[in-house]
Amino acid sequence: MKPKLEDPTRRGTQAIERAIAVLRAFERSVTLSPTEVAQRLHLSVSTAHRIVRALHTAGMLGQDPVTERYHLGITTATLGRLALERLGATTMLPELEALRDLTGEAVNLGVRIGDEVAVLLQVPSRQPLRYEQEPGQRNPIHVCAMGKALLAFGDPRVVMEEPFARYTDTTITTRAGLEAELDRIRARGTAINFEERVPGVRAVAVPVHDGHGNVLAALAIQGPAVRLGDDRLPELTARLVATAQRLSSGHDLHPAPPVHASPTHASHASASGS
């Protein structure tokens, strides 16, 4: 009996899937060696090295000439920037900057990817004490204001298993607790994160809609809890809602297709809370 030949279509698909997985490994680390890539993705070192070299040749990965470690390359950066422009996100930047200038706090725009929220745009605060999230960073959907706004006013379903990951004493870890919180957000109109992932960080978020009322993204103001007290929430919320309404009227941002998220990773920024 002749041995069964491997399906070349499947072989080609597997190569693409592995290359994508290698690129996504750099979401969690600024630099990686082929050995580290192999360990994270459960690949042989030779396979990881071959994929990394191919991505490097294509400009998707760059390499430090001294350490010989790899990082995301100029081609990846260019494609990412073009993707943001095609989505219409970069046209929203002036509104985010204006909101930052009015409130003095950091402003983020994020979208849902599976059970995570990916930061598309971030305008940092000019305050000495601040909390930042770099574009591309992902946060668990149940512990950030943007995530809860996306759940409350969009699709409320999550695939996370209970108990949800706990980060602080105020983290919601049950489905019943999350559903109750979403009911409160719908009644209030805004989502609030009060030290649910990082102690000392508070955020408030609202949804951004398209012309048909669909939730496309979430807009958030975040900062130290000492500055975002209950006394400031009405003012911050009013400015946030006004900005979200202007963004929604532009109808620029197009929804991304649903994608199951990779495991949540830790922030490489100062801290995160929106």
N, C-alpha and C positions, 0 to 999 in steps of 0.2 A: 504493500500500500504506500502510495506517495505521501510524503508529509504535507500537511495542510499549509499552504502559503499564507503569509500575513497579508491582510488587506492593505494595499498601498494607500487607500483613502484614509483608513484609520491611522496609519502610520503618520501621514501628513498632518492629520488633525491633532494627534498627540504631540507632535513637534510644536505646533502653534500654541497649544494649551500650555506646554512647558515654558515656552518663551514668554507668554503672558504672565505665568506664575513667577518667573524670574524677575520680570519688571515690577510686578506688584510686591515682591519681597522688599524693594527699596522704598515702599510706603512706610515701612516701620524702621528703617535704618538709613542714615545718610550715606554710609559707605559699607560695602561688603566685599569679602574675598570669595572666590569660587568655592572654597571649602565651606564657608559659612552658608552660602547659597545652597549647597548640596545638603547640609545638615538641616536647614529650615524646610526644604522641600522634599526631603527624603529621596534625593537623587544620588547617583554615584558621582564622585568628584570629577571623573572624566566627562560625564554627560553635562554637569553643571559648567565645567570649564569650556566645553565646546559651545554651549548656548551663550554664555557670557561673551566669549570672543566674537561670535557672530553678531550679537547685539552691539558690541563695541565697534565692529567694522561698519555697521549700519548707522553709527552715530547715536543709537538709542542709549548707550552707556558710555561714560567717559572713564578714564583711568588716571589716577594720580601717579605721576612718573617717579615719585620718591617712595611712596608706600606700596604702589602697585595695586591698591584697592580700587574698586569700581564705584561709580556714582552715576546718577541719571545724567544722560548726555544732552547735548544741545538740540538734537533732533527731537527728543522727547519733550524738552521745554518748548520748542517751537510748536509742536503739535498740540500741546496742552493749551498754549496761548491761543492758537487758532480755534480750538474747540470752545474755549470760553467766549471768543468773539462770535462764533457761529450760534452759540446758545443765547447770545445777547447779554451775557452777564457783564461784560466790560462797559457796556453803555449805561449800566446802572451805577458805576463807580462814583460819578459826581454826586449822586443822591446820597450814597453812603458816606462820602466825605463831608457833605453838608450836615448830615445827622451827627457825625462825630464832632464837628465844630460846634454845633448847637448844644450838645450834651457834655462834651469833654471826655466821653467814654468810647471804648473800642466798639466797632460795629462789624457784624459778620453776616454774610449771606450763605445759607447752606441748603443742600438738597438731600433727599433721602436715598440711600442705597441699601436695600435690604433692611436690616435692623441697626443700621448706623446712619449718621448724618455726616456728609462730606462738606467741608468748608470750601465754597467756591471763591468767595471774595472776603477779604479782611482789611479793615482800615484801623490801624492801631491808635490807641489813645496817646496823647502827648503828655499825659501825666507821668511823673516819675514812678509812681506805684501803679502798675497796670498788669493785665493778663492778656496774653496774645494766643492766637491760633493761626498757624500758617495755612494758606490755601492748600488743599489736598489732605489736610488732617481729617481723620475720622473720629467721631465720638459715639459711644453707645447711645441709642435713641432714647432710652428710658431715663437717662441721667442729665440730659441737657435741655434747655428751654426750647431751642429750635426743634429738637426731636419731638418733644411733647406737643409743640404747636402743629407739627406735621401730622402727628397721630390724631390729635383732637379734631382738626379741621379737614384732614384728608383720610387716607385709609388707616383705620385704627388697628389693623391686624399686625401681630408680631409673631415670629417663629421661635423666639428665644424660649428656652426651657426654664421652668421655675426650679429653684429661686433664681431671679435675675442677679447678675453680678452686683455685689455691694462694694461701694467705694468709700462711703462715709456713713455716719449714723442716720442721716436723713435720706439715704438712697431708698427708692421704692424697689422692692424685691419680689413682689407678687403680682399676678395678673389682676386680681381683684383690687389691689391697691392702686395699680396703674389706671384701671378703668374708672375708679372713683376720682382720681386726679384729673383724668380727661374730662369728666363731667363738670368738674369745677372750672376747668379752663374754658370749656364751651360757654358756661354761664358768665364767666368773667370777661371773655374775649381775648385774653392774653395768657401765655404760659410763663411761669416763673420758675427759675431754678435757684434754690437757696442752699448753697453748699452741698449739693447732692453728689458731686463728684470730687470737687476740690474744696477743702475747708477755706473759708474766707472769700469765696467767689460767688457772686450773685449775677443773674442775668434775667432779662425779660425778652420774650419773642412773640412775634405775630406772623401769620401766614402771608404769602404773596400769591395772588391768583392770576389766572389767565382771563381772557375775555368771556369764557364760559363758566366761570366760577370754580374751576379746578385749581387745587392747590399745587403750585409748582415749586415753591421754595419757602424758606422761613428767614425772617430778618430779625436779628437780635442785637441788643445792647448789653454789654457785659462789663463788669468791673469789680473792684474790691467791695465786699459787703459793707465796709465802713462808709463808703460813698453812696452805695445804692440802697439806702435805707427806705423804710416804708414811706417816709415823708417825701421822697423824690419820685416814687413810683408813678403817681398820677401825671406828673410833668413828663417823665421819660416815656410813659405809655402813650400819651397824646402825640408826642413828636414821632414816636415809632409808628403808630397807626397812620399818621398823615403821610409819612414816607412810604410805607407799604402800599397805601392807596395810590400814590403817584406811580410807583413801580408797577402795580397791577394794571393801571390804565395804559401803560406803555405796551403791554403784551409782548415784550421782547423775549423773555426767557421761555425756552421750550423744554418740556419735561423730558428727563432722561428715561430710557427703558428700565424696567425693574431688573435689578441684579441682586443676587444673594451675596451678602457681604462676606468678606473674609473675616477671620477672628479679629476682634477688637484689639487695637494696639495702643501702647502708651504714647502720650504726647511728647514731642521733642521741643515744644515751646515752653515758655515760662510756666504756664499752667493753663487749664481750660475750664470753661464753665458754661458756655452758651450751647 
